[in-house]
Amino acid sequence: MKAPSSSRTTTSHNTNVRKNIYAYIWFDVEDYITPESNDTPLQAIKILKKYHVPVTMKLVGEKVRFLKQHKRQDVLSAMKEYCDIGYHSDTHSRHPLTYEYIAKMDTLRGASEIEKRESRGLEELRSTFGKNVPVCFGHAGSQWAPHYYPYLKKEGIDVYMDATDIVNIDDLPYWYCGLLSLNNTYKNYIRFDRTFEEPSGSEVLKRRFQSIHDDLKSKGGGAISILWHPHTAVNKVYWDSLNFSNGKNTPPGKYALPQKYPAEIRRRALEDFEKLIKLGKSFDDVQFISATDAGRIYRRKLEMALGKDDIKTLADALSDKSNISFLRLSDGEMISPAQAFCALTNFVASYSMTERRIPRRTAVSEPLGPMSPFKSKIKSKRVPLASFLRASEGVSKFIAAKGFMPSSVKIDGFAQLAPSDFLATISKLASTLLSGKNPGETLYVRQAKMILSEKYVDAFAFKRACKWGILPKGFHAPKILEQAKLQAWTLVPAIPRALGYVTI
């Protein structure tokens, strides 16, 4: 059977202490070249079972085939019995890489292309481990991109577990394009790879874990991300760097095998891993969780119906600010700018279509962000109210039909607004309507800035990602960064239900 749910995991200390720090361990199991790498996941599972600690194993499709080829049913069975199974692409580093083939595509077109190329690997996992897997996904190498998200959503995969510094909200889990994203790479991140090369590695890890724990405790809680590529316990260098670097494609049968560590270091890797697990278990306030646990702990409402008070909260907040960000409702639920855009558009569209009556409830979903950037073209700062109401109806219908925000909104011949300016303008209108005032015959066009793309999407981090050694030299893909910024409309912190709400 699987590892016990982390909510039932106890420590050897006072079990009445509230656990407000989560730690999630995840393995990227990907080396389909080195037979010796097949043993490490099995050995690690034995350690994790000993301490009743859950783990998420993200598997490459080709690695699963490799295990079958080498008749390692023992490894596959242990994974199926104990682990959360995640997906880590079909062939990982074989070209063309994801970045290479989505480089000039928008988010939805890229998602469609990813679906075509990744369906084989996904089917391999499901035929091996069951229809309910994978429970999460993570990109190969440095290749985080928004294009994965609509594909994952379509496949029923609701958790993105990996590491990237391209998008980061204060080292916290976050929601992006409707998926819970556990992508920490900064202060709360431990990478176990290679730490065991030196005898002092275990002590370094201990200090690192203690430091992260103490910092999170001072802030009232948080999440620690712990990554291990199990092949690093065997190979001195990465398996893919020898065979796929700089755009090279070594054919099967001619793969170069990495040089191996001596037995002493391979043994120390497992010993140090056990010490790390034992250390984590010694903290009363640390709870180890899997990807499945995370989805339960950080659950969020993507669709809801808002009353007039919540619509007024959104309208007042957005009409009073020139910067658009995520917002908090009266019940503490945080919503993304995309949800706010949908809510206020639906509210005004309903008002327009019901003989100018204010709706009691307004349906809200979370569309994707726009597919292309746009800068407002304003011929007149004042537009007819009737024209704006018609435009609102059109936008509401567009989102319902397409599932994403429009790149621009035409107000007859008076203006063509960027989504941020449309949201600022419609927020002021909604606020006026809810206050009982007459909006008049014309509406003043307001302008605002969606700041999340600048505050939380790191262009320099994306440039570093494009320098991953497996990609061709000089690779660049500004379209991917553009799309990452556009989808920041869906960005919102993930708040653990067990801990209440934190201030962002």
Secondary structure, DSSP 8 states (H G I E B T S, - for coil): -----GGG---SS-TTS---EEEEEEEEE---S-GGGGHHHHHHHHHHHHTT---EEEE-HHHHHHHHHTT-HHHHHHHHHH-EEEE--SSTTSSS-HHHHHTT--HHHHHHHHHHHHHHHHHHHHHHH-TT--SEE--STT---TTHHHHHHHTT--EEES--SSB-BTTB-EEETTEEEE---STTEEE-TTGGGSTTHHHHHHHHHHHHHHHHHHTT-EEEEEEE-GGGGTBSS-TTTTTSGGG----TTS-----B--HHHHHHHHHHHHHHHHHHHT-TTEEEE-HHHHHHHT---SSEEEEHHHHHHHHHHHHS-SEE--EE-TTS-EE-HHHHHHHHHHHHHHHHHTTS---SEEEE---B--SS----EES-SEEEHHHHHHHHHHHHHHHHHHSB--S-EEETTTEEE-HHHHHHHHHHHHHHHHTT----SEEE----EETHHHHHB-HHHHHHHTT-TTS-TT---HHHHHHHHHGGGG-EE---GGG-----
